[in-house]
């Protein structure tokens, strides 16, 4: 392996095979940094290596040179721990689901980044990335050629049409963020990450509708008065029985707040199960 040095032995330039591209490396902040110059000329490779080293020094000066464990390393550690600790308590399909989400979606986006680089903003960028339609890929060129006799073109197999792109479901992205959170918690337990970023969705609507379990005394009085009058004089006579049943339900199954505080009345969930 041919090796050269520049900038006072701070940067090493090397290539593994004759005629190949030159690579450069340096040691900074307790870590070995490497980069391919993508050049076969030694003179141009030295220029690229020097510019790269000065760029690293500038990032180090402004605190932008991140060191530490990468997300890929934390994900590998998580998979080992999760499968071993949850054996017998989680189905293999459940464990495989976490592995698939890491392999298919999380690693391509976060894999090379250190765990300290993953912030709330980057997680939001991941959500946008998943909800954005990827650019279409050009179909491969048709390499069908005439046969040796020149009698015509060879038969071309019918290729299936690609499926139209559909954005992933909200629950799908939620599960991916849950897996991401578990990987980051693994990194935190091992001391690779000090604080966990906020992974909540800032624009998510409340999915669960909360219903209040009671009325205030004034609201309850207004309700049973209206149902009582409707039961006594319904607008349509054939609905009189239904109006009476509704009034009975309001009296028995819908407690005001004063009843609930004193331990009286019947909860709405129990009142709905009444049978005549």
Secondary structure, DSSP 8 states (H G I E B T S, - for coil): -EEEEETTTTEEEEESSTTS--EEEEEETTEEEEEE---SSHHHHHHHHHHHHHHHHHHHHTT----S-BHHHHHHHHHHHHHHHTBTTB-HHHHHHHHHHIIIIIHHHHTTSBGGG--HHHHHHHHHHHHS-------------B-TT-S-B----------------HHHHHHHHHHHHHHHHHHHHTTS-SS----S-TT----S----S-B-HHHHHHHHHHHHHHHHS-SSGGGHHHHHHHHHHHHHH--BHHHHHHT-S--HHHHTT---
